[in-house]
């Protein structure tokens, strides 16, 4: 068994009124709580507004665009699009279920960056953002994250997700034997940040809005194909 290393431990207190200076004892070591911790590439802050994380990925995307612009003279449109998909849009598609519930201002900021990138790729300063997305066959970043949540709900309902997620959603009590197609129980909540803005609530609400033929798809690849064509929720 691998030995734990308390020197690498991080601690954070989540809540509307987190207490500063709190510490947790692990063995004989005190782990002081922080306002923001980084885990597997995602910055988690004590209020779950993801200010730090969104700022980080926006800066990365901006730097990548700057590099792309310096190479503009030697890249054709296809090459610019390939680099955009590999190095820029990937910043916004990493672990989206974790930080989807960021501030509205963060969502607008990320959409603006994607719009600016697409204008560069196509050398187009006139078309609307939606026209650019259609041309690139891309959804908005917000819609992409909602589609990701819908995919995760499908995997939970069909028991192809990690087992620790199997209890995340529950079917309404009537006719349990048809559980894969029936509406999910939308949980009640006391606060927006720590209740409504959760995968448990949003995932159930999204699933209930899906067409019945999608929810009864037997194969994940078929559901994923249908999910790609959803224009909104």
Helices and strands as residue ranges (DSSP letters): G 6-8, E 23-26, E 29-32, E 36-39, E 42-45, H 51-70, G 72-74, H 77-83, I 84-88, G 89-92, H 96-99, H 104-122, H 129-136, H 141-157, G 163-165, G 176-178, I 192-196, H 199-209, H 212-215, H 220-228
